[in-house]
Amino acid sequence: MKHLQRTEFAAEVAIQVKGMLGSEKVHFWLEVLSLFNAWVFVCPGMKSVARWVQVNGFEDVAALARDCVKFFRTFVSAISLSTPHLYISAVPFLPANSALAEVLQGKFRTMAEVVVGHPTDWPSVDIQLTGHTGSVRSVAFSPDGTRIVSSSDDQTVRVWDAEKGVMSVAFSPDGARIVSGSDDQTVRMWDADKGVQIGSPLQGHTNVVRSVAFSPDGTRIVSGSDDQ
């Protein structure tokens, strides 16, 4: 999807994108990504689509793309365990006022119906970043909007990936480095003083990295992932 941003805008292409996002095809696309444990492409891909079409007047398409990101963040914990949860849990619980609900609900027969407690809107909390052990006093975005920095009464400053959903962070024993595990299936090392990444992402996991930690001597990192 990121290739769209490197492509000169063309209304006929935007209409084709709308045809995909505005039909059950988007659900089939999400199903394929789930089967191949390729959820990492949803957020950056859909955000890229939203930016590409929004600046050219296709706000309805941008809204659908943003809903795909919210859909992923809301239901990925269930769907990552079993792809059929796309139909069993996700579609029936789509917020009534969401753009995706208008597209998908009614497209599939024998779908469960939520009688009581059907949500109206998406959760107000998009992603909850956890890690601080004291009150958080200040937060700010990086100029490009891809990172968040936070300071806390626990006497730490933490840098978060705003686009890739940081699932776990840990300090090295000497406090000089931070290791993070993300939903992009990577483990990353950060300079705790400068807030910059050290080296390239550590790859190998095939699913969301849920937990990271340093060894007591700081020479090794252990990570846990949904890839078991």
C-alpha positions in Angstrom: 0.0 0.0 0.0 2.9 2.4 0.6 3.6 2.5 -3.1 0.5 4.7 -3.5 2.3 7.6 -1.8 5.1 7.3 -4.3 2.6 7.4 -7.1 1.1 10.5 -8.7 -2.5 10.8 -7.7 -5.0 9.4 -10.2 -8.8 9.6 -9.6 -9.4 6.3 -11.5 -7.0 4.5 -9.1 -8.6 6.1 -6.1 -12.0 4.8 -7.3 -10.6 1.3 -7.6 -9.2 1.6 -4.0 -12.7 2.7 -2.9 -14.2 -0.3 -4.6 -12.0 -2.6 -2.6 -12.3 -0.8 0.8 -16.0 -0.2 0.2 -16.9 -3.9 -0.2 -16.5 -7.3 1.5 -13.2 -7.5 -0.5 -11.5 -5.6 2.3 -12.6 -8.3 4.8 -11.2 -11.0 2.5 -7.9 -9.1 2.4 -7.8 -9.0 6.2 -8.5 -12.8 6.2 -5.6 -13.5 3.9 -3.2 -11.4 6.1 -4.4 -13.2 9.2 -3.8 -16.7 7.6 -0.3 -15.6 6.7 0.4 -13.9 10.0 1.0 -10.7 8.1 -1.0 -8.3 10.2 2.1 -6.0 10.3 1.0 -4.6 6.9 -2.4 -3.4 8.1 -1.6 -0.2 10.0 1.2 1.2 7.8 -0.6 0.2 4.7 -4.0 1.7 5.6 -2.4 4.9 7.0 -0.6 5.3 3.7 -3.8 4.8 1.8 -5.6 7.4 4.0 -3.0 10.0 3.5 -2.9 9.4 -0.3 -6.6 9.8 -0.9 -7.5 12.4 1.8 -5.3 15.1 0.4 -7.1 14.6 -3.0 -10.7 14.9 -1.7 -11.6 11.2 -1.2 -12.4 11.6 2.5 -14.9 8.7 2.5 -12.1 6.4 1.3 -9.7 7.8 4.0 -12.4 7.1 6.6 -12.6 3.4 5.5 -8.8 3.1 5.6 -8.7 4.6 9.2 -11.4 2.2 10.2 -9.2 -0.7 9.1 -6.5 0.5 11.4 -9.0 0.7 14.3 -10.4 -2.7 13.4 -7.0 -4.3 13.5 -6.1 -2.7 16.9 -9.4 -3.6 18.4 -9.8 -7.2 17.3 -6.2 -8.5 16.5 -5.8 -10.2 19.9 -8.7 -12.6 19.1 -8.1 -12.9 15.3 -4.4 -13.7 15.8 -5.5 -16.8 17.8 -8.0 -18.0 15.2 -8.8 -16.5 11.8 -12.5 -17.4 12.0 -12.8 -14.8 14.7 -13.0 -12.3 11.9 -16.5 -13.6 11.4 -17.4 -14.9 14.8 -16.3 -11.9 16.9 -15.1 -9.0 14.8 -17.9 -8.2 12.3 -20.7 -8.7 14.8 -19.1 -6.3 17.3 -18.2 -3.6 14.7 -19.3 -0.2 16.2 -22.7 0.7 14.7 -21.4 4.2 13.6 -18.2 2.9 12.0 -17.6 3.1 8.2 -16.7 -0.6 8.1 -20.0 -1.6 9.8 -21.9 0.1 7.0 -19.9 -1.9 4.4 -19.6 -5.3 6.1 -22.7 -6.0 8.2 -25.4 -7.6 6.2 -22.8 -9.0 3.7 -22.4 -12.4 5.4 -25.3 -14.8 6.2 -25.8 -16.6 9.5 -23.7 -14.0 11.3 -24.2 -13.7 15.1 -26.3 -10.7 16.2 -25.4 -8.7 19.2 -28.7 -8.0 21.1 -27.3 -6.1 24.1 -24.1 -4.1 24.5 -23.5 -3.5 20.8 -20.9 -0.7 20.7 -21.8 2.5 19.0 -18.3 3.9 18.4 -14.7 2.7 18.4 -12.9 2.7 21.9 -11.7 6.1 22.8 -8.3 4.6 23.7 -6.6 3.6 20.4 -3.4 2.0 21.8 -2.4 1.9 25.5 1.4 2.1 25.9 2.4 0.6 29.2 5.8 0.6 30.8 6.1 3.5 33.2 5.8 2.7 36.9 5.1 6.3 38.1 2.8 9.1 37.1 3.5 10.3 33.5 4.1 14.1 33.6 4.8 15.0 30.0 4.4 13.6 26.5 5.2 14.9 23.0 5.3 13.7 19.4 8.4 13.8 17.2 8.2 16.3 14.3 7.4 13.5 11.8 4.7 12.1 14.1 6.2 8.6 14.1 7.5 8.6 17.7 6.2 9.6 21.1 8.5 10.6 24.1 7.2 10.5 27.6 8.6 11.4 31.0 7.5 10.1 34.3 7.9 10.2 38.1 9.7 6.9 37.8 12.7 9.0 36.7 12.7 7.6 33.1 12.1 9.0 29.7 10.7 6.6 27.2 10.5 6.7 23.4 7.5 4.9 21.8 6.8 3.9 18.2 3.6 5.8 17.4 2.8 3.8 14.2 3.8 0.2 15.1 2.3 -0.3 18.5 5.0 -1.0 21.1 3.9 -4.0 23.2 6.7 -4.2 25.7 9.8 -2.2 26.8 12.6 -2.8 29.2 15.7 -0.9 30.3 19.2 -2.5 30.3 20.7 -3.0 33.8 22.9 0.1 33.4 20.0 2.2 32.2 21.8 3.2 29.0 19.6 1.2 26.6 16.0 0.4 26.0 14.7 -2.7 24.2 11.2 -2.7 22.7 9.0 -5.4 21.2 6.4 -4.3 18.7 3.5 -5.6 16.6 5.7 -5.3 13.5 7.3 -8.5 14.7 10.7 -6.9 15.5 12.8 -6.2 18.6 14.6 -2.8 18.6 17.3 -1.3 20.7 17.3 2.4 21.7 19.8 4.8 23.2 18.1 5.8 26.5 19.9 9.2 26.6 19.6 10.2 23.0 16.3 8.5 22.2 17.6 7.1 18.9 17.6 3.6 17.6 20.8 1.5 17.9 21.5 -0.6 14.9 18.9 -2.4 12.8 15.7 -4.1 14.1 16.2 -7.6 15.3 14.1 -9.9 13.2 13.0 -13.5 13.5 9.6 -13.6 15.1 6.6 -14.2 12.8 4.0 -12.6 15.0 3.5 -9.8 17.5 6.3 -9.5 20.1 4.6 -9.3 23.5 7.5 -9.2 25.9 11.2 -8.3 26.1 13.8 -8.3 28.8 17.5 -7.9 29.3 19.7 -10.6 30.9 21.1 -9.5 34.3 24.5 -8.7 32.8 22.9 -6.7 29.9 24.6 -8.8 27.2 21.5 -10.7 26.0 17.9 -10.0 25.2 15.0 -12.5 25.6 11.7 -11.9 23.7 8.3 -13.6 23.7 5.9 -13.6 20.8 2.5 -14.8 19.7 4.4 -17.1 17.3 5.0 -19.3 20.4 
